Amino acid sequence: MTAHGRLIGAWTTALVAGWLAVALLGGPVATAADDLGAALHPATPVTEAIARTSAATIIRLQYQELTALEPTVTHATDFGGDRWVLVYARSNPVSGVRVSIDTVRGVVRLTNFP
């Protein structure tokens, strides 16, 4: 085999090994910004499980001091729209975050209270 043939063989092997490594490793690891973006724009229709997951991610990334709290979950219908309302609140001092997620559009609204 000539030097040219060995060079082509080595190049082909390296190329196949590189593509195989990319295929086996999969996609890139999600960053905190990716996780927050997904939580702020949940898949519709929003179920209670999706609402809980989205709210928990938002609290974990933006309100770390509230992560130990269990939210109060309410399904509300007003002004012709359904939404999930999750409230993370602590009593001393009174403070928290209200996460409201529209079930049809997936719109997330955050409200802080002192």
Secondary structure as UniProt FT lines:
FT   HELIX           3..25
FT   HELIX           32..40
FT   HELIX           48..62
FT   HELIX           64..66
FT   TURN            67..68
FT   STRAND          72..78
FT   TURN            79..80
FT   STRAND          81..91
FT   TURN            92..93
FT   STRAND          94..102
FT   TURN            103..105
FT   STRAND          108..113
//
